[in-house]
Structure formats: structure tokens, C-alpha cells
Amino acid sequence: MTGFVVFVCAVLGLMVGSFLNVVIWRVPRKESVVTPASHCPGCDAPIAPYDNVPVASWVILRARCRGCGDRISARYPMVELANAGLWAAVALRFGAVWELPAYLVFVSALLALALIDLDTFLLPDRIVYPLSGALVALFGLAAVMEGDLGSWVRAVLAGLASFGVFLVIHLISPRGMGFGDVKLSFSLGVALGWLSWGTVFVGFFLGFLIGSVVGLGLLAAGVTNRKQHVPFGPYLAAGAVLALFVAQPVVSLYLGH
């Protein structure tokens, strides 16, 4: 059963990854993600369904638009493959449980937000707010179906606590912590809090650790300087996703279990 769930999630993850490419391109530009249909950014020609198959179409077309010949970025199939990999990994981690849909939504939203933040230094409310509502609702459904109200209450409290801590950091150092990161912290806290308070701590610790290491590396390489703004959302996202897989053994090791 687990293998079947992983396979199905991987296939669905590819298709959702194709939609994420639309979200990543259009949301920062305040465009609809529904209409018009997918089209080439170069010639504006609509993309036929047979040219819109995840990964395969990019390979068959040799990374070029069928109409104008403009090059299609490798980022498109990479996003599709990344989302498929994330969905497969999450399915393998949790199995066929009621909270699985919440975590699938969570990792896809984080992938889109991380790439948008890298491109624009923004974490759009059009994604962050619906993500928060979806997680509270989906974990609420899981709590009802599994008879585990305690985990849902902990998740919501973890979201509120995370938001409060990040808000204080933002007020103390607005340049170091953008308000978009503050708003995202609620969703991170909810998703990690469903598992445990220890998972919340590990997730944020990993986010700050990854951000510090990468930031110092970029400074040392001369790619950036202390006056340049560096998006923090991708590091928070990476830390949260990693925590889903490593927090439990880390916390158990720390507690000596």
C-alpha cells in the first residue's frame, strides 16, 4: 500500500509541479493563475496540451517553443521533478494517513514561495494566507477523522507562538526579518507543530542554520555583501521540510530515547 501511495503521489506531484510553474510566474505579476491558458512568454502563443506534458514535453521539444523557437528554461522541468520528489518523499514518510494531504499542500506551497522569494524578495499574501487556512482546515479534518484533537490544538498553538516570536524579531530588526517571513511562520509552526514542539524547534533551528551557512558562504565568495538584502524564505522552507524527516530521530537522540 505504501509503495502504491508513493507512486500515485509522485505522478500527481509532476502534474501539480506543472501548475506551480504557472503560480511562480504569474502570482508575483498579479495575474490570474486560471486564465488565460498556458502560453509561451516569448510569442504569447497558447501551449497545446500535447506540448504541456510535465518533463516529457520539454525533452521532446528540446527546450524550445514549438512556435517561435525561444528557449524554455530548465527550471520548468526541475520544478516539476522537485515537486514530484517532495510528494513521493512525504508519502513515504507519512503513508496513507489523514494528514498526508496537508503535508502535500505544505511542501508544494513552500517550493513555490521559495522560488518566488528568490526571484522577487517577496512572499505573496495570495499564497501565504490560503496556505495558512488550508493547513488549519486539513489538519482539523485529520484530527476529527483520527480522533486526535490534541495534535490539532498543538499545531495551532505552535503556529501562533511562531508568529509571535517572528513578529518580535521583525520589530527589533525589520531589515533582518521581513514581515513576509513573519506571516509564513504561522504556517510553518502549524505544520511542524502537528508532529511535536520538538519538531517546531528543529525546523526553525535548521532554517536559521542553513541561512547563516549559505549567507556566510555568499559573503566569503563575494557574491553578496552585508548591505544587500538576502531572501530568508527559502531557508525557512528548507529547514521546515528537512524537519519533517529528521526532527523525530534528532529529538529522540537528544532526549536519550
C-alpha positions in Angstrom: 0.0 0.0 0.0 2.8 2.4 0.9 4.5 1.8 -2.5 1.3 2.5 -4.3 0.7 5.7 -2.4 4.2 6.9 -3.1 3.8 6.1 -6.9 0.5 7.9 -7.1 1.8 10.9 -5.2 4.9 11.1 -7.5 2.7 11.1 -10.6 0.3 13.7 -9.2 3.3 15.7 -7.9 4.6 16.0 -11.5 1.2 17.4 -12.6 1.0 19.8 -9.7 4.5 20.8 -10.3 3.5 22.0 -13.8 0.8 24.2 -12.2 3.4 25.5 -9.7 5.3 26.9 -12.7 2.3 28.9 -13.6 1.9 30.1 -10.0 5.6 31.1 -9.7 5.4 33.1 -12.9 2.0 34.8 -12.6 1.4 35.4 -8.9 4.3 38.0 -8.4 2.9 39.7 -11.5 -0.6 39.8 -10.0 -2.0 37.7 -12.9 -4.7 35.1 -12.7 -3.4 31.5 -12.4 -6.5 30.2 -14.2 -6.9 32.3 -17.3 -5.5 32.7 -19.9 -4.3 29.1 -20.6 -0.6 28.4 -20.6 1.2 30.3 -23.3 4.8 31.0 -24.4 6.2 34.1 -22.7 8.1 34.8 -26.0 5.5 34.7 -28.7 2.4 34.5 -26.5 1.1 31.5 -28.5 -1.1 29.1 -26.5 0.7 25.9 -25.5 -1.1 22.8 -26.8 -2.0 20.0 -24.3 0.5 17.6 -26.0 3.2 20.2 -25.5 2.4 20.7 -21.9 3.2 17.2 -20.5 5.4 17.5 -17.4 9.1 17.0 -18.2 8.4 14.9 -21.3 7.4 17.9 -23.5 10.4 19.8 -22.5 12.7 16.9 -23.6 10.8 16.2 -26.8 10.8 19.9 -27.8 14.5 20.1 -26.9 13.8 23.0 -24.5 12.4 25.3 -27.3 8.9 26.7 -28.0 7.3 24.9 -31.0 6.1 28.2 -32.4 8.8 30.8 -32.0 11.8 28.6 -31.1 12.5 30.6 -27.9 14.4 28.6 -25.3 12.4 27.1 -22.5 14.2 27.4 -19.1 15.3 24.2 -17.5 13.7 25.5 -14.4 10.3 24.3 -15.6 11.1 20.5 -15.6 13.2 21.0 -12.5 10.2 22.4 -10.6 8.1 19.5 -11.8 10.6 16.9 -10.8 11.3 18.6 -7.4 7.6 18.7 -6.6 7.2 15.0 -7.6 10.2 14.1 -5.4 8.8 16.1 -2.5 5.4 14.4 -2.8 6.9 11.0 -3.1 9.2 11.6 0.0 6.3 12.9 2.0 4.1 9.9 1.1 6.9 7.6 2.1 7.4 9.5 5.4 3.7 9.5 6.4 2.0 6.8 4.4 -1.8 6.8 3.8 -2.8 8.9 6.7 -5.4 11.7 7.0 -2.7 14.4 7.5 -0.9 13.5 4.2 -2.9 16.0 2.1 -1.9 18.8 4.4 1.7 18.0 4.1 1.5 17.7 0.3 -0.1 21.1 0.1 2.6 22.4 2.6 5.6 21.3 0.6 4.2 22.4 -2.8 3.4 25.9 -1.4 6.9 26.1 0.2 8.5 25.2 -3.1 6.6 28.0 -4.9 7.2 30.5 -2.2 10.9 29.8 -2.0 11.4 30.3 -5.8 9.2 33.5 -5.8 11.2 34.9 -2.9 14.5 34.2 -4.7 13.2 36.0 -7.8 11.4 38.9 -6.2 12.3 39.1 -2.5 8.5 38.7 -1.8 6.3 36.1 -0.1 2.9 36.9 -1.7 -0.1 37.0 0.5 -2.0 35.3 -2.3 -0.1 32.1 -1.4 0.7 32.6 2.3 -2.8 33.3 3.6 -4.6 30.5 1.7 -1.8 28.1 2.9 -2.5 29.1 6.5 -6.2 28.5 6.1 -5.7 25.2 4.2 -3.4 23.8 6.8 -5.7 24.7 9.8 -8.6 23.1 7.9 -6.8 20.0 6.6 -5.2 19.2 10.0 -8.6 19.9 11.6 -10.1 17.2 9.3 -7.3 14.8 10.2 -7.8 15.5 13.9 -11.6 14.7 13.6 -11.0 11.5 11.5 -8.2 10.2 13.7 -9.8 11.4 17.0 -6.7 13.4 17.8 -7.8 16.9 18.7 -4.7 17.4 20.9 -2.4 17.4 17.9 -4.6 20.0 16.1 -4.6 22.2 19.2 -0.8 21.9 19.5 -0.4 22.7 15.8 -2.5 25.9 16.1 -0.7 27.0 19.3 2.6 26.3 17.6 1.6 28.5 14.7 0.6 31.3 16.9 3.7 31.0 19.0 5.9 31.0 15.9 4.1 34.1 14.6 4.6 35.9 17.9 8.4 35.1 18.1 9.0 36.1 14.5 6.9 39.3 15.0 9.2 40.3 17.9 12.3 39.6 15.8 10.8 41.7 13.0 10.0 44.6 15.3 13.6 44.5 16.7 15.3 44.2 13.4 13.0 44.9 10.4 15.9 44.7 7.9 16.9 41.3 9.2 13.4 39.8 9.3 10.8 40.8 6.7 7.1 40.8 7.5 6.5 38.2 4.8 8.7 35.8 6.9 6.6 36.6 9.9 3.4 35.7 8.1 4.9 32.5 6.8 6.0 31.4 10.2 2.4 30.7 11.2 2.0 28.0 8.5 5.4 26.6 9.4 4.5 26.4 13.0 1.2 24.7 12.3 2.7 22.0 10.0 5.6 21.2 12.3 3.5 21.6 15.5 1.2 18.8 14.4 4.1 16.4 14.9 5.6 17.9 18.1 7.0 21.0 19.8 10.5 19.5 19.3 9.8 19.4 15.5 9.0 23.1 15.6 12.3 23.9 17.3 14.3 21.7 14.9 12.6 23.2 11.9 13.3 26.8 12.8 16.8 26.0 14.0 17.6 24.3 10.7 16.2 27.3 8.8 18.4 29.8 10.6 21.4 27.4 10.4 21.1 26.9 6.7 20.5 30.7 6.2 23.6 31.5 8.2 25.8 29.0 6.4 24.7 30.0 2.9 24.9 33.7 3.8 28.4 33.4 5.1 29.4 31.4 2.0 28.0 34.1 -0.3 29.8 36.8 1.6 33.1 34.8 1.5 32.7 34.2 -2.2 32.0 37.9 -2.9 28.6 37.1 -4.4 26.9 39.5 -1.9 27.7 42.0 0.7 26.4 43.0 4.2 24.3 45.8 2.7 22.4 43.6 0.3 19.1 42.0 1.2 19.0 38.2 1.2 15.7 36.4 1.0 15.1 34.3 4.1 12.0 32.4 3.0 13.9 29.7 1.1 16.0 28.8 4.1 12.9 28.7 6.4 11.2 26.4 3.8 14.3 24.2 3.6 14.5 23.9 7.3 10.8 23.1 7.7 10.9 20.4 5.0 14.0 18.8 6.5 12.5 18.8 9.9 9.6 16.6 8.7 12.2 13.9 8.1 14.9 14.4 10.6 13.3 16.0 13.7 12.0 12.9 15.3 15.3 11.0 15.4 17.1 14.2 16.4 14.8 14.9 19.3 14.8 11.3 20.4 18.6 11.3 20.3 18.7 14.5 22.4 16.3 13.1 24.9 18.2 9.8 25.1 15.3 7.7 23.9 
